[in-house]
Amino acid sequence: MLAKRSRQTKQPDASQASTSENNSAQTLDSVAGPKHVAVIMDGNGRWAQKKGKIRTFGHKAGVESVRAAVRFARQTDIQSLTLFAFSSENWKRPEEEVSVLMDLFNLVLNSEVKKLNKNGVRLKVIGDVSAFDEKLITKIRKAEALTAQNDHLVLNIAANYGGRWDIVNAAKQLAMQTQQGKIEPDQIDESRFNAHISTFGMPELDLLIRTGGEHRVSNFLLWQCAYAELYFTDVLWPDFNEEAFQAAVNDYKTRQRRFGLTGEQVS
């Protein structure tokens, strides 16, 4: 009897499946996407090693994925894109790899800034740039000044950045203002503290993506991550294209963001 019922079950044809997929896509299209997305660009070294290359080969290949991410962000409603390029802990890596990363940063500034400016992208470097050499600092400041008036997209490059550094830096600035008598300690609240965080003036962080299969935030945007949605993918950064970015955004759109409320309250 069970076998007979199984034979009588009507399977949806290809057109029905296609219609279902289209309806699902249309539903997602109607859901608001993230305004601020951050990405931990992980997996360059492993990508290179899988191809029998040295780690630095992967860093160079990852530049195209940066271009793809910027293109995708410009074509959607994303207003701010923050990319983790070099952490404050990355100085501990082999000297040769650090040197290549610095050369690559210089190269990208030389080759990409005019393109960013032409496409209305504002470039902002967040992190303790004082650790870089004077030539690189000058290039950074010139690039920021050139693109300062652009409003299609804010591209934040986190270089020599750490989430703890960001919080401590904000605390130091507030402590100095208190010492100078500009504010009273009891005037310090989340809003005032946030005004000294490196991403101040941008939308709250909505979505944090990490490529490469690891499931941790690695001291990135710790203050900003408070209510961000986290998305982890096994895709290595050099393989992270527009399609992979869209998958992350689609996943974000399926989530219910409650900010401490119950599901019923949000509904």
Backbone as CSV, one residue per row, in Angstrom:
resi,resn,N_x,N_y,N_z,CA_x,CA_y,CA_z,C_x,C_y,C_z
1,MET,0.829,-1.212,0.000,0.000,0.000,0.000,0.861,1.259,0.000
2,LEU,1.937,1.258,0.790,2.829,2.401,0.840,3.496,2.615,-0.509
3,ALA,3.891,1.493,-1.149,4.527,1.609,-2.453,3.570,2.221,-3.466
4,LYS,2.297,1.822,-3.399,1.308,2.356,-4.333,1.151,3.861,-4.156
5,ARG,1.080,4.332,-2.922,0.964,5.756,-2.658,2.178,6.512,-3.211
6,SER,3.335,5.900,-3.057,4.552,6.530,-3.534,4.507,6.722,-5.040
7,ARG,3.976,5.710,-5.752,3.912,5.806,-7.210,2.924,6.872,-7.652
8,GLN,1.917,7.102,-6.838,0.893,8.071,-7.215,1.297,9.511,-6.903
9,THR,2.371,9.678,-6.133,2.810,11.031,-5.779,3.290,11.757,-7.018
10,LYS,2.739,12.897,-7.279,3.083,13.673,-8.469,4.290,14.559,-8.190
11,GLN,5.327,14.409,-9.002,6.529,15.210,-8.836,6.373,16.530,-9.599
12,PRO,6.839,17.641,-9.020,6.743,18.918,-9.732,7.609,18.895,-10.978
13,ASP,7.086,19.431,-12.090,7.890,19.461,-13.309,8.878,20.626,-13.252
14,ALA,9.713,20.723,-14.261,10.780,21.720,-14.277,10.231,23.141,-14.238
15,SER,9.087,23.353,-14.912,8.523,24.701,-14.948,8.034,25.129,-13.578
16,GLN,7.465,24.167,-12.817,7.011,24.480,-11.463,8.191,24.805,-10.560
17,ALA,9.273,24.034,-10.684,10.466,24.290,-9.878,11.049,25.654,-10.201
18,SER,11.065,25.986,-11.498,11.590,27.274,-11.927,10.754,28.411,-11.377
19,THR,9.419,28.227,-11.391,8.516,29.253,-10.857,8.758,29.453,-9.370
20,SER,8.957,28.353,-8.644,9.214,28.441,-7.207,10.497,29.205,-6.927
21,GLU,11.536,28.922,-7.722,12.812,29.611,-7.547,12.666,31.100,-7.843
22,ASN,11.909,31.426,-8.889,11.701,32.829,-9.242,10.940,33.566,-8.159
23,ASN,9.912,32.908,-7.599,9.151,33.529,-6.515,10.034,33.776,-5.303
24,SER,10.909,32.788,-5.014,11.816,32.943,-3.881,12.770,34.110,-4.108
25,ALA,13.288,34.233,-5.327,14.206,35.329,-5.656,13.499,36.672,-5.549
26,GLN,12.226,36.713,-6.025,11.471,37.965,-5.947,11.201,38.353,-4.504
27,THR,10.957,37.338,-3.655,10.732,37.612,-2.231,11.975,38.226,-1.604
28,LEU,13.146,37.649,-1.903,14.397,38.181,-1.367,14.663,39.584,-1.889
29,ASP,14.315,39.826,-3.152,14.533,41.151,-3.740,13.755,42.228,-2.996
30,SER,12.636,41.845,-2.405,11.791,42.825,-1.708,12.264,43.093,-0.285
31,VAL,13.233,42.298,0.208,13.759,42.456,1.562,14.951,43.409,1.535
32,ALA,14.995,44.304,2.496,16.105,45.258,2.555,17.425,44.535,2.786
33,GLY,18.421,44.910,2.033,19.746,44.330,2.188,20.585,45.119,3.175
34,PRO,21.797,44.668,3.439,22.676,45.358,4.378,23.187,46.684,3.818
35,LYS,23.324,47.671,4.679,23.874,48.967,4.278,25.386,49.025,4.492
36,HIS,25.843,48.302,5.499,27.284,48.272,5.802,27.714,46.817,5.925
37,VAL,28.647,46.430,5.070,29.167,45.063,5.058,30.671,45.105,5.310
38,ALA,31.145,44.203,6.152,32.580,44.071,6.399,33.013,42.664,6.015
39,VAL,34.247,42.549,5.544,34.744,41.250,5.099,36.130,40.979,5.662
40,ILE,36.283,39.820,6.299,37.602,39.315,6.671,38.061,38.468,5.492
41,MET,39.027,38.973,4.753,39.447,38.350,3.494,40.477,37.255,3.790
42,ASP,40.000,36.089,4.150,40.878,35.006,4.599,40.997,33.907,3.544
43,GLY,42.162,33.286,3.486,42.346,32.129,2.625,43.304,32.322,1.468
44,ASN,43.942,33.493,1.372,44.880,33.729,0.263,46.028,32.727,0.253
45,GLY,46.622,32.518,1.432,47.769,31.630,1.523,47.417,30.194,1.189
46,ARG,46.291,29.725,1.726,45.871,28.342,1.457,45.492,28.143,-0.002
47,TRP,44.904,29.179,-0.594,44.551,29.114,-2.025,45.810,28.931,-2.862
48,ALA,46.861,29.685,-2.521,48.126,29.578,-3.257,48.779,28.215,-3.057
49,GLN,48.765,27.738,-1.812,49.389,26.453,-1.512,48.713,25.307,-2.243
50,LYS,47.383,25.394,-2.400,46.663,24.356,-3.142,47.092,24.305,-4.599
51,LYS,47.590,25.428,-5.090,48.034,25.496,-6.473,49.545,25.301,-6.597
52,GLY,50.183,24.942,-5.474,51.616,24.715,-5.498,52.436,25.985,-5.577
53,LYS,51.838,27.108,-5.167,52.510,28.410,-5.215,52.853,28.872,-3.802
54,ILE,53.700,29.892,-3.714,54.010,30.483,-2.410,52.831,31.338,-1.954
55,ARG,52.754,31.587,-0.648,51.611,32.281,-0.057,51.352,33.644,-0.693
56,THR,52.417,34.364,-0.994,52.248,35.717,-1.526,51.529,35.734,-2.878
57,PHE,51.600,34.612,-3.611,50.872,34.497,-4.869,49.369,34.650,-4.627
58,GLY,48.917,34.121,-3.504,47.503,34.224,-3.153,47.082,35.645,-2.818
59,HIS,47.969,36.394,-2.154,47.650,37.789,-1.829,47.460,38.607,-3.101
60,LYS,48.311,38.361,-4.082,48.194,39.090,-5.346,46.905,38.708,-6.080
61,ALA,46.569,37.417,-6.036,45.337,36.957,-6.680,44.103,37.543,-5.996
62,GLY,44.217,37.797,-4.694,43.086,38.320,-3.940,42.680,39.727,-4.326
63,VAL,43.557,40.453,-5.014,43.238,41.823,-5.424,42.031,41.836,-6.364
64,GLU,41.921,40.839,-7.238,40.781,40.789,-8.154,39.473,40.589,-7.390
65,SER,39.537,39.847,-6.284,38.335,39.663,-5.465,37.937,40.963,-4.774
66,VAL,38.920,41.793,-4.459,38.612,43.117,-3.905,37.860,43.930,-4.951
67,ARG,38.347,43.894,-6.177,37.663,44.614,-7.267,36.230,44.113,-7.428
68,ALA,36.066,42.785,-7.375,34.734,42.196,-7.535,33.807,42.631,-6.399
69,ALA,34.336,42.667,-5.180,33.529,43.070,-4.021,33.087,44.524,-4.142
70,VAL,33.986,45.376,-4.608,33.649,46.794,-4.782,32.599,46.949,-5.880
71,ARG,32.763,46.218,-6.977,31.760,46.274,-8.052,30.394,45.854,-7.544
72,PHE,30.363,44.748,-6.804,29.085,44.254,-6.291,28.450,45.282,-5.354
73,ALA,29.242,45.847,-4.473,28.716,46.818,-3.511,28.143,48.041,-4.221
74,ARG,28.807,48.490,-5.277,28.326,49.659,-6.020,27.009,49.364,-6.730
75,GLN,26.823,48.127,-7.135,25.632,47.758,-7.904,24.434,47.451,-7.015
76,THR,24.641,47.400,-5.720,23.555,47.109,-4.786,23.333,48.315,-3.878
77,ASP,22.575,48.105,-2.804,22.273,49.209,-1.897,23.301,49.357,-0.779
78,ILE,24.413,48.648,-0.869,25.451,48.758,0.159,26.059,50.153,0.113
79,GLN,26.131,50.790,1.253,26.670,52.145,1.332,28.121,52.164,1.807
80,SER,28.475,51.216,2.666,29.836,51.138,3.189,30.331,49.697,3.108
81,LEU,31.558,49.543,2.621,32.202,48.232,2.536,33.542,48.328,3.246
82,THR,33.718,47.505,4.282,34.940,47.547,5.074,35.700,46.242,4.905
83,LEU,36.931,46.336,4.398,37.738,45.154,4.110,38.937,45.093,5.054
84,PHE,39.130,43.929,5.664,40.237,43.714,6.597,41.468,43.327,5.785
85,ALA,42.342,44.290,5.526,43.494,44.067,4.658,44.733,43.620,5.413
86,PHE,44.948,44.227,6.600,46.180,43.943,7.343,45.919,44.233,8.814
87,SER,46.006,43.215,9.635,45.716,43.399,11.058,46.966,43.838,11.809
88,SER,46.765,44.347,12.995,47.900,44.752,13.827,48.737,43.556,14.242
89,GLU,48.162,42.350,14.149,48.902,41.134,14.478,49.683,40.572,13.278
90,ASN,49.362,41.063,12.064,50.010,40.528,10.866,51.496,40.874,10.760
91,TRP,51.947,41.848,11.569,53.372,42.180,11.565,54.210,40.976,12.006
92,LYS,53.592,40.029,12.708,54.321,38.859,13.218,54.549,37.801,12.140
93,ARG,53.972,37.987,10.980,54.149,37.023,9.895,55.581,37.106,9.352
94,PRO,55.975,36.120,8.536,57.330,36.155,7.961,57.616,37.490,7.287
95,GLU,58.845,37.983,7.464,59.222,39.301,6.954,58.957,39.441,5.457
96,GLU,59.241,38.374,4.693,59.028,38.434,3.251,57.552,38.651,2.907
97,GLU,56.662,37.961,3.639,55.232,38.101,3.377,54.745,39.501,3.727
98,VAL,55.215,40.038,4.844,54.839,41.400,5.246,55.312,42.398,4.194
99,SER,56.531,42.196,3.703,57.090,43.091,2.689,56.246,43.070,1.416
100,VAL,55.832,41.878,0.996,54.993,41.759,-0.207,53.648,42.437,0.015
101,LEU,53.069,42.285,1.204,51.787,42.921,1.514,51.896,44.444,1.442
102,MET,53.000,44.991,1.960,53.210,46.440,1.897,53.385,46.891,0.449
103,ASP,54.172,46.131,-0.332,54.354,46.465,-1.752,53.022,46.403,-2.496
104,LEU,52.205,45.414,-2.146,50.907,45.256,-2.789,49.982,46.413,-2.439
105,PHE,50.048,46.859,-1.195,49.244,48.006,-0.757,49.646,49.238,-1.564
106,ASN,50.951,49.451,-1.714,51.443,50.568,-2.523,50.961,50.466,-3.961
107,LEU,51.061,49.267,-4.522,50.671,49.038,-5.907,49.197,49.324,-6.132
108,VAL,48.366,48.838,-5.214,46.926,49.045,-5.336,46.570,50.524,-5.235
109,LEU,47.245,51.233,-4.329,46.999,52.672,-4.216,47.364,53.378,-5.517
110,ASN,48.465,52.952,-6.132,48.903,53.573,-7.383,47.950,53.283,-8.533
111,SER,47.439,52.052,-8.592,46.676,51.621,-9.773,45.168,51.761,-9.656
112,GLU,44.643,51.798,-8.435,43.188,51.711,-8.264,42.499,53.012,-7.855
113,VAL,43.223,53.931,-7.258,42.573,55.115,-6.684,41.852,55.950,-7.742
114,LYS,42.467,56.141,-8.895,41.815,56.923,-9.949,40.526,56.246,-10.418
115,LYS,40.558,54.907,-10.485,39.361,54.159,-10.885,38.261,54.319,-9.838
116,LEU,38.658,54.238,-8.568,37.680,54.417,-7.493,37.050,55.805,-7.577
117,ASN,37.885,56.796,-7.794,37.390,58.170,-7.864,36.450,58.350,-9.049
118,LYS,36.804,57.765,-10.183,35.965,57.856,-11.386,34.601,57.230,-11.153
119,ASN,34.553,56.188,-10.322,33.295,55.482,-10.059,32.583,55.956,-8.792
120,GLY,32.999,57.082,-8.271,32.295,57.681,-7.139,32.498,56.983,-5.822
121,VAL,33.629,56.291,-5.666,33.908,55.569,-4.427,34.842,56.392,-3.540
122,ARG,34.438,56.568,-2.324,35.290,57.269,-1.355,36.171,56.255,-0.639
123,LEU,37.468,56.484,-0.626,38.409,55.588,0.043,38.772,56.139,1.413
124,LYS,38.718,55.265,2.405,39.097,55.652,3.763,39.903,54.506,4.357
125,VAL,41.067,54.812,4.912,41.898,53.797,5.546,41.737,53.929,7.048
126,ILE,41.316,52.844,7.700,41.141,52.869,9.150,42.195,51.977,9.788
127,GLY,42.721,52.432,10.910,43.777,51.698,11.584,44.892,52.651,11.976
128,ASP,45.910,52.124,12.617,47.038,52.938,13.064,48.062,53.051,11.945
129,VAL,47.835,54.000,11.043,48.707,54.130,9.874,50.072,54.706,10.229
130,SER,50.244,55.186,11.446,51.531,55.766,11.848,52.662,54.742,11.792
131,ALA,52.329,53.467,11.777,53.350,52.415,11.725,53.922,52.233,10.318
132,PHE,53.265,52.805,9.297,53.742,52.669,7.922,54.813,53.710,7.626
133,ASP,55.568,53.495,6.540,56.595,54.481,6.193,55.939,55.744,5.643
134,GLU,56.692,56.836,5.636,56.143,58.147,5.290,55.580,58.203,3.871
135,LYS,56.232,57.509,2.921,55.744,57.523,1.543,54.361,56.892,1.437
136,LEU,54.169,55.785,2.159,52.877,55.112,2.121,51.810,55.961,2.807
137,ILE,52.168,56.573,3.921,51.219,57.445,4.626,50.783,58.593,3.715
138,THR,51.741,59.176,3.004,51.431,60.286,2.090,50.481,59.829,0.991
139,LYS,50.725,58.639,0.441,49.839,58.099,-0.600,48.429,57.890,-0.059
140,ILE,48.349,57.381,1.156,47.043,57.147,1.775,46.288,58.452,1.912
141,ARG,46.949,59.477,2.442,46.292,60.763,2.667,45.865,61.418,1.350
142,LYS,46.695,61.287,0.323,46.339,61.859,-0.985,45.134,61.133,-1.578
143,ALA,45.116,59.812,-1.437,43.989,59.024,-1.963,42.697,59.380,-1.241
144,GLU,42.771,59.537,0.069,41.589,59.913,0.848,41.091,61.306,0.454
145,ALA,42.031,62.230,0.240,41.655,63.598,-0.126,41.030,63.638,-1.516
146,LEU,41.602,62.873,-2.460,41.085,62.849,-3.829,39.652,62.356,-3.894
147,THR,39.321,61.372,-3.063,38.000,60.720,-3.139,37.021,61.214,-2.070
148,ALA,37.414,62.207,-1.310,36.651,62.619,-0.120,35.211,63.019,-0.412
149,GLN,34.937,63.557,-1.593,33.592,64.055,-1.899,32.705,63.022,-2.572
150,ASN,33.229,61.838,-2.822,32.445,60.799,-3.506,31.401,60.195,-2.571
151,ASP,30.249,59.846,-3.116,29.164,59.367,-2.258,28.444,58.116,-2.776
152,HIS,28.968,57.452,-3.796,28.327,56.217,-4.273,28.582,55.062,-3.312
153,LEU,29.774,55.047,-2.714,30.161,53.967,-1.808,31.351,54.426,-0.988
154,VAL,31.354,54.080,0.298,32.534,54.302,1.129,33.267,52.971,1.249
155,LEU,34.514,52.954,0.806,35.353,51.765,0.891,36.368,51.970,2.000
156,ASN,36.174,51.246,3.099,37.113,51.318,4.219,38.124,50.189,4.099
157,ILE,39.389,50.533,4.076,40.447,49.532,4.101,41.044,49.534,5.497
158,ALA,40.867,48.421,6.208,41.397,48.312,7.573,42.842,47.817,7.476
159,ALA,43.781,48.703,7.767,45.203,48.381,7.641,45.912,48.726,8.945
160,ASN,46.699,47.784,9.446,47.260,47.875,10.797,46.125,48.188,11.774
161,TYR,45.059,47.437,11.606,43.848,47.646,12.398,43.631,46.480,13.352
162,GLY,43.090,46.808,14.527,42.648,45.804,15.481,41.436,46.347,16.215
163,GLY,40.460,45.507,16.477,39.259,45.961,17.169,39.550,46.486,18.561
164,ARG,40.476,45.849,19.260,40.844,46.323,20.597,41.544,47.680,20.510
165,TRP,42.411,47.820,19.499,43.071,49.115,19.290,42.025,50.209,19.082
166,ASP,41.008,49.926,18.282,39.962,50.898,17.975,39.258,51.360,19.252
167,ILE,38.943,50.409,20.122,38.249,50.727,21.376,39.161,51.495,22.319
168,VAL,40.399,51.046,22.448,41.358,51.732,23.327,41.634,53.143,22.817
169,ASN,41.737,53.289,21.512,41.987,54.606,20.928,40.849,55.569,21.242
170,ALA,39.614,55.080,21.140,38.457,55.917,21.478,38.472,56.277,22.956
171,ALA,38.818,55.309,23.806,38.878,55.560,25.254,39.932,56.612,25.589
172,LYS,41.072,56.563,24.922,42.137,57.542,25.155,41.672,58.950,24.798
173,GLN,40.975,59.069,23.663,40.492,60.382,23.242,39.492,60.949,24.245
174,LEU,38.607,60.115,24.751,37.632,60.565,25.745,38.311,60.902,27.065
175,ALA,39.321,60.109,27.430,40.057,60.389,28.673,40.758,61.734,28.580
176,MET,41.314,62.026,27.413,41.991,63.310,27.218,41.009,64.466,27.318
177,GLN,39.828,64.299,26.723,38.814,65.351,26.809,38.355,65.567,28.238
178,THR,38.258,64.473,28.983,37.881,64.571,30.401,38.962,65.288,31.189
179,GLN,40.215,64.934,30.941,41.344,65.557,31.632,41.413,67.056,31.335
180,GLN,41.053,67.429,30.119,41.082,68.834,29.723,39.851,69.605,30.193
181,GLY,38.925,68.895,30.820,37.730,69.538,31.342,36.668,69.824,30.299
182,LYS,36.804,69.215,29.123,35.822,69.451,28.055,34.529,68.676,28.288
183,ILE,34.630,67.526,28.927,33.447,66.740,29.250,33.599,66.163,30.655
184,GLU,32.476,65.803,31.247,32.481,65.144,32.546,32.385,63.630,32.325
185,PRO,32.963,62.838,33.211,32.917,61.380,33.038,31.514,60.830,32.845
186,ASP,30.533,61.407,33.567,29.178,60.870,33.458,28.490,61.275,32.152
187,GLN,29.172,62.073,31.327,28.638,62.420,30.009,29.031,61.390,28.948
188,ILE,29.902,60.478,29.327,30.346,59.457,28.372,29.305,58.346,28.297
189,ASP,28.714,58.197,27.136,27.748,57.123,26.903,28.099,56.445,25.576
190,GLU,27.282,55.502,25.135,27.583,54.775,23.907,27.687,55.711,22.713
191,SER,26.802,56.690,22.644,26.790,57.596,21.507,28.078,58.420,21.435
192,ARG,28.512,58.934,22.572,29.735,59.737,22.594,30.959,58.860,22.317
193,PHE,30.948,57.651,22.863,32.058,56.730,22.629,32.135,56.372,21.145
194,ASN,30.981,56.117,20.543,30.919,55.726,19.141,31.465,56.811,18.221
195,ALA,31.381,58.064,18.671,31.869,59.183,17.865,33.381,59.154,17.689
196,HIS,34.057,58.343,18.477,35.521,58.251,18.386,35.982,56.914,17.805
197,ILE,35.042,56.077,17.392,35.376,54.822,16.737,35.682,55.091,15.258
198,SER,36.546,54.296,14.664,37.061,54.585,13.320,35.997,54.610,12.225
199,THR,34.873,53.945,12.419,33.834,53.914,11.382,32.700,54.903,11.679
200,PHE,32.951,55.844,12.549,31.908,56.823,12.900,31.429,57.565,11.647
201,GLY,30.123,57.787,11.593,29.529,58.492,10.465,29.015,57.564,9.388
202,MET,29.297,56.276,9.525,28.819,55.297,8.564,27.648,54.515,9.159
203,PRO,26.892,53.823,8.324,25.795,53.011,8.865,26.323,51.978,9.851
204,GLU,25.472,51.577,10.789,25.849,50.503,11.708,26.204,49.260,10.896
205,LEU,27.154,48.495,11.393,27.558,47.285,10.679,26.402,46.279,10.680
206,ASP,25.976,45.881,9.493,24.872,44.934,9.353,25.364,43.500,9.191
207,LEU,26.382,43.326,8.390,26.813,41.981,7.998,28.331,41.874,8.008
208,LEU,28.837,40.875,8.717,30.268,40.572,8.722,30.469,39.221,8.038
209,ILE,31.241,39.211,6.972,31.536,38.001,6.211,32.975,37.585,6.485
210,ARG,33.183,36.297,6.716,34.546,35.773,6.765,34.669,34.640,5.762
211,THR,35.626,34.769,4.864,35.892,33.712,3.905,36.939,32.756,4.474
212,GLY,37.136,31.633,3.805,38.231,30.743,4.166,37.918,29.648,5.158
213,GLY,36.687,29.599,5.674,36.281,28.478,6.519,36.492,28.623,8.009
214,GLU,37.208,29.654,8.464,37.388,29.847,9.906,36.158,30.537,10.488
215,HIS,35.870,30.225,11.769,34.672,30.766,12.419,35.065,31.626,13.616
216,ARG,35.678,32.752,13.349,36.035,33.704,14.411,36.161,35.086,13.788
217,VAL,36.140,36.119,14.623,36.182,37.497,14.106,37.587,38.090,14.144
218,SER,38.532,37.415,14.802,39.953,37.797,14.742,40.215,39.273,15.029
219,ASN,39.632,39.767,16.107,39.909,41.132,16.572,39.535,42.186,15.525
220,PHE,38.461,41.942,14.796,38.024,42.864,13.752,36.694,43.503,14.118
221,LEU,36.651,44.821,14.149,35.420,45.583,14.363,34.638,45.089,15.584
222,LEU,35.322,44.918,16.696,34.677,44.342,17.888,33.527,45.203,18.393
223,TRP,33.706,46.501,18.443,32.638,47.408,18.875,31.481,47.357,17.881
224,GLN,31.813,47.389,16.610,30.804,47.459,15.561,30.017,46.161,15.410
225,CYS,30.605,45.046,15.847,29.982,43.725,15.661,28.840,43.431,16.635
226,ALA,28.565,44.335,17.545,27.626,44.050,18.634,26.334,43.392,18.156
227,TYR,25.735,43.908,17.086,24.495,43.334,16.577,24.582,42.977,15.094
228,ALA,25.792,42.818,14.591,25.958,42.444,13.191,25.608,40.976,12.986
229,GLU,25.125,40.655,11.805,24.918,39.266,11.419,26.258,38.712,10.925
230,LEU,26.584,37.485,11.334,27.859,36.876,10.960,27.622,35.798,9.897
231,TYR,28.469,35.810,8.887,28.342,34.842,7.789,29.719,34.256,7.508
232,PHE,29.837,32.938,7.646,31.100,32.247,7.403,30.959,31.348,6.181
233,THR,31.952,31.409,5.307,31.932,30.587,4.105,33.279,29.901,3.920
234,ASP,33.239,28.703,3.344,34.469,27.960,3.069,35.197,28.492,1.840
235,VAL,34.558,29.345,1.082,35.186,29.893,-0.123,36.436,30.679,0.263
236,LEU,37.553,30.362,-0.364,38.789,31.099,-0.113,38.725,32.455,-0.817
237,TRP,39.361,33.452,-0.225,39.170,34.814,-0.716,39.411,34.988,-2.219
238,PRO,40.459,34.443,-2.824,40.642,34.649,-4.261,39.504,34.090,-5.116
239,ASP,38.688,33.200,-4.551,37.542,32.640,-5.276,36.228,33.336,-4.917
240,PHE,36.297,34.352,-4.067,35.083,35.034,-3.615,34.699,36.081,-4.666
241,ASN,33.712,35.742,-5.484,33.282,36.625,-6.568,31.911,37.232,-6.261
242,GLU,31.333,37.883,-7.275,30.028,38.522,-7.076,28.951,37.518,-6.686
243,GLU,29.015,36.317,-7.262,28.027,35.282,-6.939,28.122,34.861,-5.471
244,ALA,29.350,34.722,-4.972,29.545,34.353,-3.570,29.087,35.479,-2.648
245,PHE,29.309,36.717,-3.062,28.867,37.877,-2.282,27.342,37.907,-2.230
246,GLN,26.707,37.632,-3.384,25.242,37.617,-3.429,24.674,36.541,-2.514
247,ALA,25.343,35.393,-2.444,24.884,34.320,-1.550,24.901,34.774,-0.101
248,ALA,25.920,35.527,0.277,26.006,36.040,1.644,24.884,37.036,1.926
249,VAL,24.631,37.903,0.970,23.556,38.895,1.129,22.198,38.209,1.184
250,ASN,21.988,37.201,0.355,20.718,36.463,0.373,20.506,35.789,1.724
251,ASP,21.568,35.222,2.284,21.478,34.601,3.596,21.107,35.639,4.653
252,TYR,21.717,36.801,4.560,21.400,37.901,5.480,19.913,38.260,5.414
253,LYS,19.374,38.283,4.220,17.978,38.692,4.035,16.987,37.694,4.627
254,THR,17.432,36.464,4.863,16.530,35.462,5.438,16.472,35.539,6.962
255,ARG,17.325,36.337,7.552,17.420,36.368,9.008,16.484,37.417,9.615
256,GLN,16.032,37.132,10.804,15.209,38.090,11.538,16.104,38.806,12.541
257,ARG,16.272,40.089,12.374,17.137,40.867,13.263,16.293,41.441,14.394
258,ARG,16.563,40.988,15.606,15.673,41.312,16.726,16.213,42.388,17.665
259,PHE,17.523,42.588,17.718,18.115,43.627,18.552,17.601,43.580,19.987
260,GLY,17.504,42.372,20.537,17.083,42.218,21.923,15.598,42.015,22.121
261,LEU,14.806,42.223,21.073,13.360,42.040,21.171,13.009,40.575,20.915
262,THR,11.765,40.214,21.099,11.302,38.878,20.759,10.923,38.851,19.280
263,GLY,10.827,37.645,18.730,10.417,37.513,17.360,9.032,38.090,17.107
264,GLU,8.135,37.925,18.089,6.776,38.434,17.947,6.767,39.966,17.900
265,GLN,7.621,40.596,18.700,7.674,42.048,18.703,8.153,42.595,17.367
266,VAL,9.151,41.938,16.786,9.684,42.377,15.517,8.649,42.184,14.418
267,SER,7.941,41.045,14.458,6.917,40.787,13.445,5.781,41.793,13.533
